[in-house]
């Protein structure tokens, strides 16, 4: 009897109450607009970040090597941030599935 109960339990879906994500009614368009604004802001911040890093590297070329190194070390952080911003929604959907 216990064996039959365990086998019946194992035959069930692991989590039957797991519906797929769905936006609340009427909120889909504002959410898409908000995400598009955030992506645009991230692109703007990335462009500004690259420009600031370039200026730091140019200004630190002579007698301020630490400033040039700080500018160069900021570039991977900018690339990482832009990568996350561009793939953020896809990564979140992949993780939540």
Phi, psi and omega per residue, in radians:
X1 nan -0.791 3.117
X2 -1.134 -0.679 3.131
X3 -1.063 -0.767 3.126
X4 -1.108 -0.691 3.127
X5 -1.128 -0.762 3.125
X6 -1.123 -0.744 3.129
X7 -1.139 -0.659 3.080
X8 -1.147 -0.700 3.128
X9 -1.127 -0.724 -3.132
X10 -1.226 -0.414 -3.141
X11 -1.345 -0.289 3.131
X12 -1.268 2.802 3.039
X13 -1.134 2.586 -3.093
X14 -1.069 -0.648 3.139
X15 -2.547 1.519 -3.051
X16 -1.200 -0.349 -3.126
X17 -1.763 0.999 -3.127
X18 -2.252 1.382 -3.121
X19 -1.284 2.726 3.097
X20 -1.216 2.725 3.135
X21 -1.168 2.463 3.112
X22 -2.510 2.436 3.140
X23 -1.267 2.614 3.043
X24 -1.097 2.604 -3.125
X25 -1.009 2.290 3.111
X26 1.441 -0.026 -3.086
X27 -1.857 -0.072 -3.076
X28 -1.144 -0.833 -3.126
X29 -1.144 -0.815 3.098
X30 -1.083 -0.602 3.123
X31 -1.170 -0.730 3.093
X32 -1.118 -0.691 3.107
X33 -1.112 -0.761 3.123
X34 -1.089 -0.775 3.120
X35 -1.113 -0.679 3.127
X36 -1.168 -0.638 3.072
X37 -1.142 -0.710 -3.141
X38 -1.135 -0.720 3.101
X39 -1.119 -0.710 3.100
X40 -1.097 -0.748 3.097
X41 -1.084 -0.673 3.115
X42 -1.157 -0.703 3.088
X43 -1.122 -0.713 3.093
X44 -1.098 -0.802 3.129
X45 -1.108 -0.645 3.098
X46 -1.134 -0.740 3.089
X47 -1.106 -0.737 3.092
X48 -1.127 -0.710 3.129
X49 -1.091 -0.755 3.090
X50 -1.097 -0.706 3.135
X51 -1.128 -0.768 3.125
X52 -1.115 -0.724 3.103
X53 -1.086 -0.720 3.123
X54 -1.120 -0.743 3.125
X55 -1.116 -0.715 3.113
X56 -1.100 -0.702 3.131
X57 -1.193 -0.661 3.120
X58 -1.194 -0.811 -3.103
X59 -1.208 -0.517 -3.104
X60 -1.555 0.114 -3.100
X61 -1.112 -0.676 -3.085
X62 -1.939 2.062 3.003
X63 1.098 0.136 3.074
X64 -2.392 1.051 -3.036
X65 -1.149 -0.464 3.114
X66 -1.146 -0.642 3.116
X67 -1.162 -0.716 3.095
X68 -1.133 -0.694 3.118
X69 -1.158 -0.674 3.087
X70 -1.116 -0.702 3.092
X71 -1.113 -0.740 3.133
X72 -1.204 -0.616 -3.124
X73 -1.293 -0.260 3.091
X74 -1.378 -0.358 -3.070
X75 -1.084 -0.801 3.102
X76 -1.074 -0.587 3.112
X77 -1.172 -0.671 3.110
X78 -1.147 -0.789 3.134
X79 -1.096 -0.731 3.102
X80 -1.103 -0.738 3.119
X81 -1.132 -0.750 3.102
X82 -1.147 -0.632 3.101
X83 -1.121 -0.779 3.112
X84 -1.147 -0.674 -3.141
X85 -1.154 -0.680 -3.108
X86 -1.326 -0.539 -3.100
X87 -1.898 0.188 -3.035
X88 -1.054 -0.841 -3.109
X89 -1.141 -0.710 3.106
X90 -1.146 -0.705 3.102
X91 -1.139 -0.726 3.124
X92 -1.108 -0.738 3.114
X93 -1.133 -0.670 3.129
X94 -1.151 -0.740 -3.120
X95 -1.215 -0.662 -3.062
X96 -1.411 -0.116 3.131
X97 -1.385 nan nan
